[in-house]
Amino acid sequence: MRLTAFNGSPRGATGNTARMLEQFLAGFNSVPGNSAEARFLCRTREMDEHLKAYAQSERVLLAFPLYVDSMPAAVKAFIEELEPFCGREGNPPLLFLVHSGFPEASHSRPVERYLAKLAKRLGCVNKGTIIKPGSEGLRHLPEDMNRKLFGRLRELGCVFGSEDRLEARIVKQLAKPERFNPVQMAVFAAMRLLGITNRYWDAMLRKNNAYEKRFDRPYAEDADKRPGP
Ligand SMILES: Cc1cc2nc3c(=O)[nH]c(=O)nc-3n(C[C@H](O)[C@H](O)[C@H](O)COP(=O)(O)O)c2cc1C
């Protein structure tokens, strides 16, 4: 089986998507006769090559992080370029990997429904969506702390590579928790009160000189009348 994996992260090869894909593809490639190619959608100048790869693949995996409750711009741009393929005979079956910074899988469910609709519009088989909440820390964690997650992704890739299906048991395990239970909610609320939950993201905003602008609403109707920070 020939698989093309499109990585939709703006961080490209340095992001969490790349780390997870690496594991899935290792499992997939462990099956004799399989080959996989990873492509980076943030390389927008390669759009023609992306489309050619899509058209020639036997299976396509589209993987991306949740961005503002949906997908990064490069993923949307790629999907829009697929319009001429709608209803084409022989479109490759699709599978998806969506992961999020927020620690509950429920945040990714709306985009999962969008992806099911996308597969339908393209007229291709939807092999399913892998959802992994709470992914932001991945690339900072030592290998050991990711062992369980990476093992599951490798197994998922291996089963897919040999049986052409996503193993429901593993997909279910990866998508935990769907929602925080009351105890987790209480812990999270306490962390929020202590300012712990925002610390990492505030540091990112400062690093990108965007901290002072964090409440900006540039598209609000009265944006021009609003006082600055
Ligand atoms: C601009 C931006 C917007 C984001 N929006 C969301 C969001 O709406 N929901 C969410 O759960 N995570 C959100 N995240 C977190 C990412 O999904 C998360 O950090 C992910 O692990 C990034 O993957 P990557 O390293 O492959 O890009 C956002 C991150 C950034 C930088």
The ligand as a Tripos MOL2 file, in Angstrom:
@<TRIPOS>MOLECULE
LIG
   31    33     1     0     0
SMALL
NO_CHARGES

@<TRIPOS>ATOM
      1 C1         -2.4620   29.9770   16.8080 C.3       1 LIG1
      2 C2         -2.8300   28.7180   17.5560 C.ar      1 LIG1
      3 C3         -4.1710   28.4160   17.7120 C.ar      1 LIG1
      4 C4         -4.5480   27.2510   18.4100 C.ar      1 LIG1
      5 N1         -5.8720   26.9810   18.5670 N.ar      1 LIG1
      6 C5         -6.2480   25.8950   19.2860 C.ar      1 LIG1
      7 C6         -7.6300   25.6080   19.5160 C.ar      1 LIG1
      8 O1         -8.5230   26.3190   19.0810 O.2       1 LIG1
      9 N2         -7.9290   24.5110   20.2480 N.ar      1 LIG1
     10 C7         -6.9830   23.7060   20.7840 C.ar      1 LIG1
     11 O2         -7.3200   22.7250   21.4500 O.2       1 LIG1
     12 N3         -5.6630   23.9240   20.5630 N.ar      1 LIG1
     13 C8         -5.2780   25.0140   19.8420 C.ar      1 LIG1
     14 N4         -3.9460   25.2550   19.6330 N.ar      1 LIG1
     15 C9         -2.9550   24.3220   20.1710 C.3       1 LIG1
     16 C10        -2.4400   23.3380   19.1140 C.3       1 LIG1
     17 O3         -3.4760   22.5350   18.5940 O.3       1 LIG1
     18 C11        -1.4020   22.4380   19.7850 C.3       1 LIG1
     19 O4         -0.4180   23.2520   20.3270 O.3       1 LIG1
     20 C12        -0.7550   21.4290   18.8580 C.3       1 LIG1
     21 O5         -0.0220   20.4900   19.6230 O.3       1 LIG1
     22 C13         0.2100   22.0680   17.8740 C.3       1 LIG1
     23 O6          0.6990   21.0650   17.0080 O.3       1 LIG1
     24 P1          1.9730   21.2940   16.0730 P.3       1 LIG1
     25 O7          3.1670   21.4440   16.9830 O.co2     1 LIG1
     26 O8          2.0710   20.1120   15.1990 O.co2     1 LIG1
     27 O9          1.7130   22.5540   15.2860 O.co2     1 LIG1
     28 C14        -3.5510   26.3990   18.9530 C.ar      1 LIG1
     29 C15        -2.2000   26.7230   18.7950 C.ar      1 LIG1
     30 C16        -1.8430   27.8650   18.1150 C.ar      1 LIG1
     31 C17        -0.3800   28.2010   17.9790 C.3       1 LIG1
@<TRIPOS>BOND
     1     1     2 1
     2     2     3 ar
     3     2    30 ar
     4     3     4 ar
     5     4     5 ar
     6     4    28 ar
     7     5     6 ar
     8     6     7 ar
     9     6    13 1
    10     7     8 2
    11     7     9 ar
    12     9    10 ar
    13    10    11 2
    14    10    12 ar
    15    12    13 ar
    16    13    14 ar
    17    14    15 1
    18    14    28 ar
    19    15    16 1
    20    16    17 1
    21    16    18 1
    22    18    19 1
    23    18    20 1
    24    20    21 1
    25    20    22 1
    26    22    23 1
    27    23    24 1
    28    24    25 2
    29    24    26 1
    30    24    27 1
    31    28    29 ar
    32    29    30 ar
    33    30    31 1
@<TRIPOS>SUBSTRUCTURE
     1 LIG1         1 GROUP 0 **** ****
